[in-house]
Amino acid sequence: MVISASRRTDIPCYYGEWFANRIKEGFLYVRNPMNPHQVSRINLSPDQVDCIVFWTKNPANIMEYLEAFQDYMYYFQFTLTGYGRDVEPNLPDKKKELIPAFQALSERIGKERVIWRYDPILVNGRYTMEYHLKAFEKIAASLAGYTEKAVISFVDFYGKTQRNMRKLAIRDITKDEMASLASGLARIASRYHLAMETCAEEIDLQSQGIRHGSCIDQELIERLLGYKLNGKKDRNQRKECGCMESVDVGAYHTCPSACLYCYANASVAGAVENFKQHSPCSPILCGSINKNDKITDRKVKSASRL
């Protein structure tokens, strides 16, 4: 089993102590997002968990808890963009805090275990194609030697993100523009010895030197573990997604970062309110188990033994 922690919220930034406590306890509860009263109990035993994939924009708060994960293989998907607070209002300063946090994490766990995500790419009057090229190069220069890979994607216009981003006046970009920008980014990445991949993109950028990637990356996990897994493609993700199947232990509408492009929050106010219902000692991320909840043990096992 691979644990995704998490596509639904930033566990390392806001819930690191909670997750470390759950690892120590050996289990956690997660609600079915389609049926909130359906709760799964997830066994977190090291002999069942092949790898943990962390997703974050700021790992500083989980750094003090990393020893709790010493019996597990894990790596980080770290989103680091060139946007200001008009797009990512609650993130710390990139140059002063987030780039140093990336470097510190890499030095601690190894550059192969910290993946840089420059995504999603959106274009408007401020964040032009030229802007992205300059921002990407500045960040790439700072991360050279601290990661092996850069991942890009272009913004998706979900209903809730369209509402949130309306004031940004984002424009559509053509496939030709995507290819042109990707080509420029790939040239920059090459200068800093970074492989490049896309995340769940339909467009084929192989000719630009960018392959389709996988965030829950079976190839990388096998490399880190040193043995093969019998993983399958995750059928619950979009068809363009190449991820291996995993168990997500987060919850939607719980991330206070309030990034305008985020698909995981219906509203900032709702996410903040849910965050207030969080306890680091609870077996469930936010809120509590009540009498109407049905708890079921989720059948999981190591993908090395499937």
N, C-alpha and C positions, 0 to 999 in steps of 0.2 A: 504494500500500500504506500502510495505517495500522499503526503499531507500538503494541501495548499493553504498557506496562511498569510494572506488570503486575497483572492480576487475581489471579495466583497467589502473589505475594510482594511485599514492599515494597522495590522496587529503589532508589528515591531514598534511603531511610533506611539500608539495609544494603549496597547494591551499586552505589552511585553511581560510585565510581572504576572499577569493572569495566565499567559500561556506557559511561562516557566513553572508556575504552580501546578498547572494541569499536567505537565510532563512529569513532575514529581509524584503527583497523585496517580498517574497512569491512565487517566481517562478524561473525557469531557463530553458535554452535551451540545448538540447543535440542532437548531430548529430547521425544519424543511421550509424554505422560503415560499413554497407554493401552498403549504398547509401548516400554519404556525403551531397548531396543537400536536403536530407529529414531530416528536423529538427523537433523535438518534443518540445512542451512547456509543462513543468511539473509543476503542481500545488503543492506547498510545504506547503499548509495550514495544521496546526496541526490536524485539524479534518479529514484530508485525509491520513496523514502519521502515520502509526502505530508504526514504528520503523526505525531508521537509523543505518545501520551497516557500521562502518568505518573499512578500511583495511589500515594498515600502518606498516612501519619499523621504524618510528620515529615520535611520536606525539607531540614533543616539540613545534613545530610552531603553533599548533592549540590550545594549552592549554589556551592561553590568550583570545580565542574566545569562550570558552565553555559556557559562560553565554548566548550566542545567541541561544543555543539549549535547554534552560531550560524548554521550553514547549513541548519538544519531549523526547521520550524514545530512547536511543541509547546505543550501546556497541561497543567495539573495538576488532578487530582481529589484534593482534600485533605479527609480525614475528620477532623472535629473535633467531639467529642461532650461531653456533660456527665458522663460516667461517671468513677468513681474507679478506684483500683487493684484493687478487687475484680472489675472487669470487664476493665480494660485495664492489667494489672500492670506492664508494662515501658515504658510511655510516660512522657516527661518531664512536668513540671508544665504544665498547660494555660495558666494565666494568666501564668506567668513565662517559659515557653519556647515553647510551641506557637503561641499567639496572636501573639506577636512574630515568630515564624518565618513565619507566614502573611502578616503585614503586610509583612515585609521582602521576601518572594518577590513579592508583588503590586506593591510599589514598583519592583522590578527588571524584571519582565516585563509588567506591566499587569494591571489587575483583571479584564479579560475572559478572561484565561488562567489564572485560579485559581478553581476551582469549589469551593464549600463543601459538604461532605457531612455532614449530621447523620443518621448511620445506622450500624447499624440501630437502630430504636427498640424497646426491650424494656421491659416493665412488670412491676414486682414491689413488694414492700413499701417499698423505699427509692426506687426510680425510678418514682414514680407519674406519672400524667398531669400533675398540677400541677407536679411536679418538672421534667418535660420543658419545660413552658411557660416556667418561670423560667430554666432553663439555656439554652434556645434564645435567649431574649431577651438574656441577658448576653453570649452569644457574638456574636449578631447586632449588638449595640451596638458591640462591639469590632471587628467586621469591616466595619462600615458605611463605604463608600467604598473598600474593598479587594477587593470581589468584586461580581459582578452577579447571582449565582444561588445558591440553596440547594436541595439535593437531599435528599429524605427517603426512607426505606424502613422497613418493619416487619420484625422479625427472622424469619428462616426457621428452622424446626426440622429441620435435617439430622441424621442419626444421630450424627455425631461432635460436632456442636454441642450436641445434647441431653445427651450425656454430660458435656461440659465445663461446661455451664451448670446442671447439676442442683442444685448448691449455692446457686444464685441464686434458686431458687423462682420462676421466671418464670411468669406467668399468661397465658392466652390473652386476647386482646382482641377484642371483637366488631367487626363492620364499622361499626356505629353509633359505637362508641368511637373507631375509627380516624378516621372522618369528623369527629367532634367535636374530637379532638386536632389533626387536620390543619387544620381551620378556624381554631383558635386560633393555630397556627403561621403560617398564611398571613397572618393579621392582623398579627402581629408582623413578619413579613418585609416586608409592605407599608410599615410605618412606617419601615423602614430601606432602602426602595427596592430590595428584592431580589425577583427573579422566583423562583417555586417550581416544582419538578418532583418527580415520584416516579421511583424506579428499580425497574424490573421488578415493578411492583405490578399486581395484577389489579383492585383496587378503583378505581372511577372517582371522582376528586375534582375534576372540572371545576367543579362547582357551588361548591366551596370556593376556586376560583381557582388550582388546582394541576393542571398538565397532566402527561401521561405524558412522561417524559424519555428521553434517550439519553446514556449516558456516553461512548461513542464516537459523538460527535454530528456527523453529516454537515453539518447546518445551520451549526453553530458552526465546523467546520473550513473550510467554504467561505467563511464570513465572514472568518476569519483569513487564508486564502490569497488571497482576492479572485477566485476562479474556481470553476466548478462541477466536481464529481466524479461519476463514474459508479459510485457505490457501491451495494452491495446489503445487505439485512438479513443480519445474522450468523445463519446457520442452526444454528450450534453452541451458541447460547445459548437460554435459556428462551423460550417463546412470548411472554411478557409483555415481554421485553427488546426495546427498539427500536434497539439499537446497530447501527451500520454494521460490516460485517465487518472484521476486523483480524487481525494476526499477534501472538500473545502470546509474549514472549521470556523469561518467567519460568519458575519451577519450583515445584510444590507442595511443602509440607513443608520450607520453607526460611526462614520468617519467625520470628525470635526474639521478636517483640513479645508473643506468647502471649495475644492478646485472646480471651476465652472464647467469643465469638460467631463466631469465624473459621471459615469452611468450608474453608480452604486448608491447614490443618495437621491431621494425624492425631493428633499428640501434640507437646507442647512439647519433650520430651526429644529426639524425632526431629528436630525443626526445628533445635534447637541443635546437635545432632551433625552434621547436614548443613551448617549454617553453618560449622562448623569445617573442612569440606572445601573451602571457597571460597578461590580465589586471584584477586586483581584482574587478574592477567596471563593467566588461562586464557581460552580461547575459549568455554568453557561455564560456566554460572553456578556450579554446585557439582560437586565430583568431577572426573573426568577421562574422556577418551575411551579406551576399551579395545578389544582385538582383536575382541570380539564385537559391537561397534557397527557399524551400517551407516549411512554418511553420504551423504545425498542433497541435492543443490541444490534448494531450494524455488523453484518458478517464481513470481516475484512481479514486479509492475510498478506504476507509478503509476496510481492510479484516475482520473487525468485523461486517461489514454490507453486505458482499457478499451474 
